[in-house]
Amino acid sequence: MPNASVSAKIVALIATLVSPTLALAQQAFPSDSAVLAIIKQRVEEKRSAGIVVGILEPDGRTRIIAFGDPGPGQPPLDGNSVFEIGSISKVFTSTVLAELVKEGKVKLDDPVQKFLPAGVHVPVRGEKPITLGNLSEQNSGLPYMPTNFHPANNANPFADYSVQQMYDFLSSYQLPRDPGTMFEYSNFGVGLLGHVLALTTGQPYEQMERKRVWEPLGMTNTAITLTPWMKQHLALGHGVGGEVVPNWDLPTFAGAGAIRSTTLDMLKFASANLHPERGKLQEAMAFAHESRAPVGSPNMTIGLNWMIQHAAVETIVWHNGGTGGDRTFLGLDQAKKTAVVVMTNSGGVGADDIGMHLLDPMIPLAPKPVAQKVRTAIEVPADRLALYVGVYQLAPKFNFVITLKDGALYEQLTGQGALRLWPETDVDFFLKEVDAQITFVRDAQGTVTELILHQNGQNQHAKKAN
């Protein structure tokens, strides 16, 4: 305790001698009122509809702090409120992978091809096959999303993507680099991993997770298929504009983002991840936390889907998630045996910073976004808007799809819902949900060649592909 007074040191020493566990617990996290002040401000600033924070203290005690709007007709937010955890599902997938490795049923260097039907071809490059380890370390070479992903319903974009479509894309894809050479976050890759593990165990993904993880941990209110109780306690998701939005269904990509859970259940999962001495499941969880590959950041690596961040003071093992209406965070401090869960029923920027800040106070809370410039939409003829329809490649794994419907232009970024573009001029458009603008660029002949995304002070160019 540098720079502390002598009297403060004596008080701290007495507290430790009387009750070491209590003293550690008292120092671990801010008070409930302090946490409530943080989330209340976030909600009142309309950065989230509602937030539930779950805290796991070093002595195993749990705390729940909640504030905000659960949605029309739903009970107040609390530890039993049900959220879509999105990509946190990926660490449940890797928990089963770690278990199967520990049981000797699979190996991380097993080729994915080994577990798929004979007619399915998994791409190979440089004589290196994609392995189970590559899928869980996010360096398989597979893209963020497949190119044959064309949702029938943008409000529930994954619902109609089939296993056969997964197989078709996998069999036709050419890897841009050798597996294992570069981190590239892939929903497709972990969706494939969940599918492969289900084939290996002979159980549908949801049943596999229930038998191997949820039931052993007493996670009675965690599922993919909502039970009547879960429907009654569902925190209704909100879109970036504050409107209530539908849930997402991910039948083929279940392993990448389909799980629904409560904060109390997620704290049970967090506690198990911090105590490998409790049993074989917990030992497998610890195995999944081991650092395995770089992710392109000097302060971060990846385990089996778990991100490992060497933060300002602590090392935090974490993952976050997002669907159309929810943003979630789970972080673990293995040294202190503490954890934080943050569940929000808003599909906006999320609240990862709250979780990180509670785990490591040296990590600041994100400032309130600067108020958007007031923009006025004008009328643009439909035939002019039609010139902009097409696919624009922002990055190898991201495309903008521009469509025209009922005289209005819409943009959809890979893996996200469609948003309306409002014309400010005949080439400059803005979004109302986020502070972002798009400019379409034409050549001397008037042909549209690219769009430019203006967001967060950056200008990103996306060439028109068709």
RODO-375602 format. One record per residue: residue in one letter; x negated, y, z of N, C-alpha, C in turn. Coordinates in steps of 0.2 Angstrom, whole numbers, plus 5000, padded with zeros to 4 digits. Example, Ala and Ser with C-alpha at 12.3 -4.5 7.8 and 13.67 -1.06 7.14 Angstrom:
2
A493449725039493849785039493449845039 S493649895035493249955036493650005039 
***
This chain:
466
M499649945000500050005000499650065000 P499250084995498850144994499250204996 N498850254999499150315000499750315005 A499850265009500350265014500150285020 S500550315024500350335031500250275035 V499850285041499650225046500350205049 S500850245050501450225053501850185049 A501850205042502250165037501950095036 K501250085037500950025036501149975042 I501150005048501349975054502049945054 V502549985051503249965050503249915046 A502849915040502949865035502649795038 L502149805042501749745044502249705049 I502549745054503049725058503649685055 A503849715049504449685046504249615043 T503649615040503349555037503249505042 L503049525048502949475054503549445056 V504149485056504749465059505049415054 S505049435047505449405042505149415035 P504649375033504249385027504749385021 T505249335021505649335015506149395015 L506349415021506849475021506449535018 A505849545021505449605019505349605011 L505149545008505049535001505649554997 A506249525000506849534996507049614997 Q506949645002507149715003506749754998 Q506149734996505749774992505849764984 A506149704983506149674976506549724971 F507149744973507549784969507849844972 P508149894968508449954971509149924974 S509449964978510049954982510649944977 D511149914979511749914974512049984972 S512050024976512250094975511750124969 A511150114970510650144965510750114958 V510850044958511050014952511650034949 L512150044953512850064951512750134948 A512350174951512250244948512050244941 I511550194940511250184933511750164928 I512150114930512650084925513250134924 K513450164929513950214929513850264924 Q513250294925513050344920513050324913 R512750264912512750234905513450234902 V513950204906514650204904514950264903 E514850314907515150384907514850424901 E514250404899513950434893514150404886 K514650354887514850314882514350274878 R513850254881513350214878513550134879 S514050124883514250054884514950064886 A515450014885516050014887516049984895 G515649934896515649904903514949874904 I514749864910514149834911514149794917 V513949734917513849694923513149674924 V512849694930512149674932512149624937 G511749564936511649514940510949514943 I510749514949510149514952509949454956 L509449414955509249364959508649384963 E508749384970508149404974507649344975 P507049364978506549314979506849254984 D507249264988507549214993508149174990 G508249194984508849154981509549184981 R509549244985510149274985510349314979 T510949314977511149344971511649404973 R511549454968511949514969512349534962 I512949554962513249574956513449654957 I513349694952513549764952513849774945 A514449794945514849804939515249874938 F515349894932515649954931515849964924 G516449984923516649994916517349964914 D517449964907518049944904518049874902 P518449824905518449754902518849744896 G519249794894519649784888520349784890 P520849804886521549804888521849734890 G522149734896522449684899522049634903 Q521349644903520849604906520749624913 P520549574918520349584925519749634925 P519649664931519049704931518449674930 L517949704928517249674927516949644934 D516749584934516349564940515949504937 G515649464942515249414940515549354936 N516149354936516549294933516749324926 S516649384924516849404917516449364912 V516749354907516449304901516249354896 F515549344894515249384888515049334883 E514949354877514549314872513849334873 I513349284874512649304876512249304870 G512549294864512149304858511549264857 S510949294856510349254855510049234861 I510249244867510049214873510149134872 S510649124868510749054866510149014864 K509649054861509049024858508648984864 V508649014870508248984875508648924878 F509248924877509648864879509448804874 T509348824868509148774863508448754864 S508048794866507348774867507248734874 T507748744879507748704885507848634883 V508348624879508448554877507848524873 L507548564868506948544865506348524870 A506248564875505748554880505948484884 E506548474885506748414888506548354884 L506748354878506648304873505848284872 V505448344872504748334872504548294878 K504748324884504548294890504748214891 E505248204888505548134888505248084883 G504748114879504448084873504848064867 K505448094867505848084861505748124855 V505448174856505148214850504448244852 K504148274847503548314848503548374845 L503248424847503248494844502948494837 D502548454836502248454829502548404825 D503148374827503548334822503848374816 P503748354810504048394804504848394805 V505148454804505848454804506148404799 Q505748394793506048344788506248274791 K505848254796505948194799506648184802 F506948234803507648224807508248244803 L508148264796508648284792508848224787 P509448224784509648174779509148174773 A509148124770508648114765508748164759 G509348184758509448224752509248294753 V509048314759508848384761508148394761 H507948444757507148454757506948514761 V506548504765506248564769505648584766 P505548654764505048674761504348664764 V503848654760503148644763502648694759 R502148724762501748764759501048754762 G500548754757499848734759499848664763 E500248624761500248554764500448554771 K500648614773500848614780501648614781 P501948564784502648564785502848604790 I503548624790503848664796503948614801 T503748624807503848584813504348614818 L504548564823504948594828504648644832 G504048644833503648694836503748764832 N503648764826503648824822504348854822 L504848814822505548844823505648874830 S505348854835505448874842504948934843 E504448934839503948994840504049054835 Q504549044831504749094826504249114821 N503849054819503349064814503449014809 S504048994807504148944802504048964795 G504049034794504049054787504749064784 L505249034788505949044786506249114787 P506649144783506849214784507349224790 Y507449284791507949304797508649274795 M508849284789509549254787509449224780 P509849174778509849144772510149194766 T509949184760510149234755510849204753 N511049144754511749124753512249144758 F512149184763512549214768513049264765 H513649254764514149304761514749294765 P514849324771515449314775516049334772 A516549294773517249304770517549364775 N517349364781517649414786517049444789 N516949504788516349544791516449554799 A517049544801517149554808516949494812 N516949434808516749374811516249334806 P515649364805515249344799514949274799 F514849244804514549174804515049124803 A515749134804516249084805516249034799 D516149054793516249014787515648984784 Y515049004787514448974785514348904787 S514348854782514348784783513648754783 V513648694786513048654786512748634779 Q513248624774513048614768512648674765 Q512948734766512548794764511948804767 M511848784774511148784777510748734773 Y510948674771510548624768510348654761 D510848684757510748704751510148764751 F510248804755509748854756509048834757 L509048784762508348754765508048724759 S508448684755508148644749507948684744 S508148744743507948784737507448844739 Y507348854746506948904748506148894747 Q505748944745505048934744504748984749 L504348954753503948984759503549034756 P503549094759503049154757502349144760 R502349104765501649094769501649024772 D501049004774501048944778501448944784 P501748894786502048884793501548894798 G501748934804501248944809500849004809 T500849044803500349094802500549164804 M501249174805501449244806502149234810 F502249274815502849284818503449314814 E503949284813504549314809505149294812 Y505549334816506149314820506649284815 S506949224816507349194811507949164815 N508549194814509149164816509249094812 F509049094806509149034802508748984805 G508148994807507648944809507948914816 V508148954820508348924827509048894826 G509448924821510148884820509948814817 L509448814813509248744811508948704816 L508548734821508348694826508848664831 G509448704832509948674836510348624832 H510348624826510648574822510248514822 V509648514821509148454822509248424828 L509248464834509248434840509848394841 A510448424839511048384839511048324835 L510748324830510748264826510248214830 T509748234833509248194836509648154843 T510048194846510348164852510948134851 G511248144844511848114843512448144846 Q512448204848512948244851513048314848 P513648334847513748404844513348454849 Y513148504846512748554850513048574857 E513748584857514048614863514048554868 Q514148494866514148434871513448424873 M512948424869512248414871512048464876 E512248534875512048584880512448574887 R513048554886513448544892513148484896 K512948424893512748364897512048374899 R511648414896510948414897510748484902 V511148534901510948594905511548624909 W512148634906512648674910512848624916 E513048564915513348524920512848514926 P512148494924511748484929511548544934 L511648604931511548674934512248694937 G512748664936513448684939513648754936 M513448754929513748814925514448794922 T514948804927515548774925515948824920 N515748884919516048934915515648954909 T515248904907514848924901515048874896 A515148894890515448854884515348894878 I515448854872515548884866516348894864 T516648844865517448844865517748874871 L518048924871518348954877518848914880 T518748904886519348874890519848924892 P520448894894520948944896520748994901 W520348974906520049014912519549064909 M519149044904518749094901519049144897 K519649124893520049174890520249224894 Q520549204900520849254905520349294908 H519649274908519149314911518749354906 L518949344900518449374894518449454895 A517849474894517749544893517749564886 L518249594884518349604877517749654874 G517449624868516949664865517149724862 H516749774862516849834858516349854853 G516549874847516049894842515749964844 V515249974839514850034840515250104840 G515850094838516350154838516750154844 G516750104849517150104855517750064854 E517850034848518449994847518449924849 V518949894851518949824853518849784846 V518349734846518249694841518349624842 P518349574837518449504838517849474841 N517949414844517349374845517049344839 W516349324839516049294834516049214835 D516149184830516049104830515449084825 L515049044828514449024824514448944824 P514848914820514848834820514248804818 T513948834813513248804810512648834814 F512648894816512148934819512248924827 A512548874829512648874836512048884841 G511548854839510948854843510548924843 A510748964838510549034838510949084841 G511549074843511949124846512649114848 A512849054849513549044850513849034857 I513449044862513649024869513949084872 R514449074876514849114880514749094887 S514649144892514449134899514649194903 T514549184910514649234915514049254918 T514049304921513349334925513249284930 L513749254934513549214939513249144937 D513549124931513249064928512549074925 M512449134922511749154920511249154925 L511449174931510949184937510849104939 K511249064939511048994940510548964935 F510648984929510148964924509448994925 A509449064927508849094929508549064935 S508949054940508549024946508248954944 A508548914940508248854938507648864934 N507648914930507048924926506448954931 L506548974937506048994941505748944946 H506048884946505848834951505748764948 P505148754945505048694942504948634947 E504948644953504848594958505548564959 R506048584957506748554958506948494954 G506548484949506748424945506448424938 K506648374934506448364927506648414923 L507248434923507548494919507148554920 Q507048574927506648634928505948624926 E505648564926504948564924504948574916 A505448554913505548564905505548644904 M505948674908506048744907505348784908 A504948764913504348794914503848784908 F503948724905503548704899503748754893 A504448764893504648814888504348884889 H504148904895503948974896503148974894 E502848924893502148924891501948964885 S501549014885501349054880501049014874 R501249024868501048974862500849014856 A501049074855500949104849500949184849 P500649214845500649294845501349314842 V501549374843502149404840501949474836 G501349484836501149544833501049604837 S501149594844501149654849500549634853 P500149684855499549664860499849644867 N500449664869500649644875501249594876 M501349554870501849504870501649444866 T501849384869501849324865502449284866 I502449224863503149184863502949114865 G503449094869503449024871503848984867 L504348944869504848904865505448954865 N505449004861505949054860505949104865 W505649094871505549144876505049194874 M505249254875504749314874504349324881 I503749334880503349344886502949414886 Q503249454890502949524890502549544896 H501949564894501449584899501649664900 A502049674905502349744905501849784909 A502149844911501749894915501349864921 V501749824925501449794931501549714931 E502149694929502349624929502249594923 T502249524923502349484917503049464917 I503449474912504149464911504349414906 V504649354907504849314902505549324901 W505749334894506449364893506749344886 H507349354886507649354879508249404879 N508449424874509149464874509549434868 G510149464868510649444863511149494861 G511449484855511949534853512449504848 T513049514849513549494844513949564841 G514449554838514849614836515049664841 G515249624847515449664853515149664859 D514549624860514249614866513449624865 R513149654870512349654871512149624878 T511649584878511549544884510749544885 F510549534891509849524893509749484898 L509249444898508949394904508249404904 G508049424910507249424911507049394918 L506549364918506249324924505549354926 D505449354932504749374935504549314938 Q504149264935503949204938503549214945 A503149264945502749274951503149284957 K503649334956504049354962504649304963 K504849264958505449224958506049264958 T506049314954506649354953506849354946 A507449384945507749384938508349434938 V508449464932508949504931509349484925 V510049484925510449474920510849544919 V510849564912511349624911511749604905 M512449614906512949594901513349654900 T513449674893513749724891514349704886 N514849734886515349724881515449774876 S514849794873514749844868514249814863 G514449824857513949804851513449864849 G513349904854512849964852512149944853 V511849994857511049984857510949934863 G511349914867511249864873510949904879 A510749864883510449884890509849844892 D509449824887508849794889508349834894 D508349894892507949944897508149944904 I508849934905509049924912508749864915 G508749804912508449744915507749744916 M507349774911506649784911506449834917 H506849884918506649934923506749904930 L507249864931507449834937506849784939 L506649744934506049694935505449734936 D505349784933504649824933504849894933 P504849934939505050004939504550044935 M503950024933503550064929503850074922 I504250024920504550034913505150084914 P505150134910505650184911506350164908 L506850194910507550184907507550224901 A507850204896507950244889508350304890 P508050354887508450424888509050424884 K509550464886510150474882510050494875 P510350464870510150484863510350554862 V509950594858510150654856510850664852 A511250714854511850714851511750724843 Q512250684840512150684832512450754830 K512150774824512350834820513050824818 V513450874818514150864816514150864808 R514350814805514350814798515150804795 T515250834790515850844787515850794780 A516350754780516450714774516850754768 I516650734762516950764756517250714752 E517650734747517950684743517450664737 V517350604735516950584729517350534725 P517450544719517850504715517550424715 A518050384715517850314715517350284710 D517450314704517050294698516250314700 R516150374703515550394705515250344711 L515650324716515550284721515350214719 A515650194713515550124710514850114708 L514450174706513750174704513350144709 Y513550154716513050134721513150064723 V513650024721513749954723513249914721 G512949864725512449824724512049804730 V511549764729511149744734510449774734 Y510249804740509649844741509149804746 Q508549794744508149754749507749804753 L507849804759507549844764506849814766 A506849744767506249714769506349634767 P505849594767505949524765506549494768 K506749514774507249474777507849514778 F507849574776508449624777508649654770 N509349644769509649674763510149724765 F510249774761510849814762511349794756 V511949774758512449754753512949814753 I513049854747513449904746514049884742 T514649894745515249874742515749934742 L516249924737516749984736517449944738 K517849974742518549944744518950004745 D519550004741520050054742519850124742 G519350134737519050204736518550224741 A518350184746517850194751517250154750 L516650174752516050144751515850114758 Y515550054758515350014764514649994763 E514349994769513649954769513649904774 Q513249844772513249794777512449774777 L512149774783511449754783511449674785 T511049644783510949564784511149554791 G511649504792511749484799512249534803 Q512449584800512849634804513449644800 G513949674804514649694801514549754796 A515049754792515149814787515349874790 L515049934788515150004791515350044785 R515850094786515950134781515450194780 L515350204774514850264772515250324770 W515150384774515550444772515150494768 P515350514763514950554758514950624761 E514350654761514150724763514050764757 T513750734752513650754745513850694741 D513750704734513850644730513350594730 V512750604733512250554734512050544742 D512250584746512050584753512650554757 F512550504761513150474765512950474772 F513450464777513250464784513750404787 L513450384793513850334797514150374803 K514750354805515050384811514850344817 E514750284816514550244822513850254825 V513350264821512750274823512450334820 D511850364823511550424819511150404814 A511450384808511050364802511350384796 Q510950394791511150424785510850384779 I511150384773510950354767510950394761 T510350404758510350434752510250394746 F510650394740510550354735510050394730 V509650354727509150394722509250364715 R509350414710509450394703508850424699 D508650384694508150404689508350454684 A507950474679508150524674508750504670 Q508850444669509450414665510050414669 G510050424676510550424680510650354684 T510250304682510350244685510050244692 V510450214697510350204704509750154705 T509150174708508650134708508450114716 E508650154721508550134728509050174732 L508950154738509250194743508750214749 I508850264752508450284758508850284764 L508650254769508950254776508550304780 H508950354783508650404787508950384794 Q508450364799508650344805508050354810 N508150374816507650384821507050414819 G507150474814506550514812506150474806 Q506450414804506050384799506450384792 N506150374787506450364780506250294777 Q506650254777506550184774506850174768 H506450154763506650144756506850074755 A507450064751507649994749507749994742 K507449954738507449954731508149914729 K508449934724509049904722508849834718 A509149784720508949714717509449704712 N510049724712510549704707511149754707 
***
